Amino acid sequence: MENLVHKLLPFNIALFLLISFQTTFAQRSIAKILIPDYVEMQYAGSIGYMSTGVGYRLSPEKTTLSFHYGYVPVAKGGELHIASVKFEYKPVSIRIKDKLIFYPINPGVFLSYTFGDQFGLKFDNGKYLNGYYFWSPALREHISFSSELKILGDGSSKIKSISLYTEANTNDLYMISWWENRTKTPIFEIFHLGFGVRMNF
């Protein structure tokens, strides 16, 4: 059962992201599609020691889709190169006077892929029995929860606002491991934190 769930999960997430992307951008010109709605930098958070990304608002202030490149240097456990695609939903926004908007809890899902000779979509069948390791060495499926504080600009710049955020996420392997040891392992221990800054256009 775990094997089947693990195989279907990345397909379902990818299909959901594709439908969201097509629905949002169907009526936009190609030029407008390529111009991101925001850029961001992130420290840690399962997508690299440092990462950068561009993002698009799928609906005003509610849902976003973003693409990221992350790097882990040798000194921090690398060298690793990681590509990620994220979907985030912002159900609640709290206006604080005229210059601040607080998003207290933003659930999301994302896929990450780690590049390298030691990684691949599947384990080498020449070294391991077929199906013995059912997960992918390179591809991880994540769930995330973030909080964001948006600082609004005065309208005189192309940068409309700057956001500071923190994100907690976990992945498929951590969740399976936690489920099998849930009486001994607190669930918060399987989450990793990331911190970032975002410039919104």
Secondary structure, DSSP 8 states (H G I E B T S, - for coil): -HHHHHHHHHHHHHHHHHHHHHHHHTTS-HHHHHS-SEEEEEEESSS-SEEEEEEEEEETTTEEEEEEEEEE-GGGT--EEEEEEEEEE----EEETTTEEEEEEEEEEEEEEEESTT--SS--TTTS-TTSS-S-SSEEEEEEEEEEEEEE--SSSS--EEEEEEEEEEEHHHHHHHHHTTTTS-GGGG-EEEEEEEEE-
